[in-house]
Amino acid sequence: MSSRQNAVSGLVIDHDLSDANTLALPSRAERFWHARVERDVIDGLELANAQGWPITVVGGGSNLLLPPAVGGLTLRADIEGTTFRAGDGGAVHVEVGAGVGWHALVDACVEREVWGLENLALIPGLAGAAPIQNIGAYGVELADVIDWVELADRRDSRVHRLERDACGLGYRDSIFKQELADRVVITRLGLTLSTRPRPQLDYGVLRDRVATTPSAREVFEAVCAIRREKLPDPALTPNAGSFFKNPLVTEATASRLLRQAPDMPHYPQPNGQVKLAAGWLIDQCGLKGRRKGAFGVHDRQALVLVHFGGGTLDGLIAFADELVDIVHARFGVVLEREPRRVDASRG
Ligand SMILES: Cc1cc2nc3c(=O)[nH]c(=O)nc-3n(C[C@H](O)[C@H](O)[C@H](O)COP(=O)(O)OP(=O)(O)OC[C@H]3O[C@@H](n4cnc5c(N)ncnc54)[C@H](O)[C@@H]3O)c2cc1C
């Protein structure tokens, strides 16, 4: 990593981000700001405002597609600290800084036999990024446990608290991906968990792996084991987890596809839409294990694209677009990308 410390405190010029994104895409930030407390975040935002720089917020880089050069100011909020406070009826109120590692937080809760996050074990990244796409796995999503999000807003350089209902949390979506994108930096989260056992074992594969009345630790270990079997470790095989969202289609589209493929996994949603499994669609097109140059479809999990080294963002996007076209031609369903692509022209 090479970078130069600028005269302005906290500002690093020409910062290497290649090992700060789990796809290991080569990338450099023109300017990088590492914030350790709320005040640092505000200072970074004020500096960007004064200079007219766009802002790119990064966390652990596990859901980011980075171009070779990121202009403007790249900012990471590494705010530490987790507190647990007992509430009524077994409730446990947890406050966590944006810079706390997500998996470490889940582990700390499980260690206290506090329920609510165990199904979300082993998701890479920092707590501050969790609301951005309302992280979810094995039938649980952040929206089930979050109370509020604190964020610093570029518009007024102040920290605000947004209650859960104002966060627009949906399937891999939130207000932070939409109206507030590149305007706010999440600094802290508030969650309500519970000491009362509430195992969520609706994913059959999980139920089969634990006792009838499991401890939070047992569920956590089962989730970790299943994930390790299915997903490549980004430290060994660079990837960004699921590259595509599971598509939501109309009931009519789902019925049409089910006539074509009666065994197609499909999950009716409360709003009448039907969720399909993007990995299954890709797999059906015979694309599992396909490789082209520096990129490929993982051979055990068709939803994950892997980087074998030497590639760049453009190559990855071209490879992903080909997959989208093939799936569209076969099923008439358009796959949408899950990781966020940072715009190369910023700054
Ligand atoms: C192997 C693997 C498995 C995965 N499994 C899952 C899974 O099961 N479920 C799931 O939902 N996701 C999964 N992911 C995706 C990813 O781990 C999550 O989206 C995670 O929350 C991203 O955290 P991060 O800190 O790495 O964020 P980054 O990738 O650095 O950033 C992601 C987005 O959040 C924004 N952001 C980050 N921090 C902040 C902040 N403090 N304030 C404002 N904006 C911010 C960024 O601008 C960007 O838009 C997986 C990824 C990998 C590599």
The ligand as a Gaussian input file, in Angstrom:
#p B3LYP/6-31G(d) Opt

LIG

0 1
 C      -18.567000     -14.016000       0.952000
 C      -19.654000     -12.968000       1.109000
 C      -20.876000     -13.333000       1.649000
 C      -21.897000     -12.375000       1.797000
 N      -23.082000     -12.790000       2.337000
 C      -24.084000     -11.895000       2.481000
 C      -25.345000     -12.308000       3.025000
 O      -25.546000     -13.460000       3.393000
 N      -26.317000     -11.375000       3.152000
 C      -26.130000     -10.070000       2.784000
 O      -27.071000      -9.275000       2.933000
 N      -24.947000      -9.664000       2.281000
 C      -23.932000     -10.524000       2.111000
 N      -22.731000     -10.123000       1.580000
 C      -22.563000      -8.725000       1.162000
 C      -21.859000      -7.821000       2.201000
 O      -21.105000      -8.576000       3.097000
 C      -22.853000      -6.963000       2.983000
 O      -23.602000      -6.159000       2.106000
 C      -22.142000      -6.048000       4.005000
 O      -23.096000      -5.370000       4.779000
 C      -21.219000      -5.020000       3.353000
 O      -20.444000      -4.448000       4.382000
 P      -19.096000      -3.686000       4.084000
 O      -18.659000      -3.034000       5.361000
 O      -18.125000      -4.564000       3.439000
 O      -19.620000      -2.540000       3.078000
 P      -18.950000      -2.023000       1.711000
 O      -18.908000      -3.127000       0.739000
 O      -17.682000      -1.318000       1.993000
 O      -20.047000      -0.973000       1.252000
 C      -21.313000      -1.421000       0.809000
 C      -22.233000      -0.206000       0.639000
 O      -22.441000       0.422000       1.900000
 C      -22.037000       1.797000       1.869000
 N      -21.488000       2.054000       3.218000
 C      -20.579000       1.313000       3.876000
 N      -20.389000       1.810000       5.114000
 C      -21.188000       2.895000       5.228000
 C      -21.445000       3.853000       6.260000
 N      -20.836000       3.795000       7.458000
 N      -22.325000       4.861000       5.995000
 C      -22.943000       4.960000       4.805000
 N      -22.752000       4.088000       3.786000
 C      -21.889000       3.067000       4.004000
 C      -21.042000       1.890000       0.727000
 O      -21.015000       3.194000       0.190000
 C      -21.642000       0.891000      -0.255000
 O      -22.700000       1.487000      -0.952000
 C      -21.681000     -11.040000       1.425000
 C      -20.431000     -10.670000       0.891000
 C      -19.422000     -11.619000       0.742000
 C      -18.097000     -11.211000       0.189000

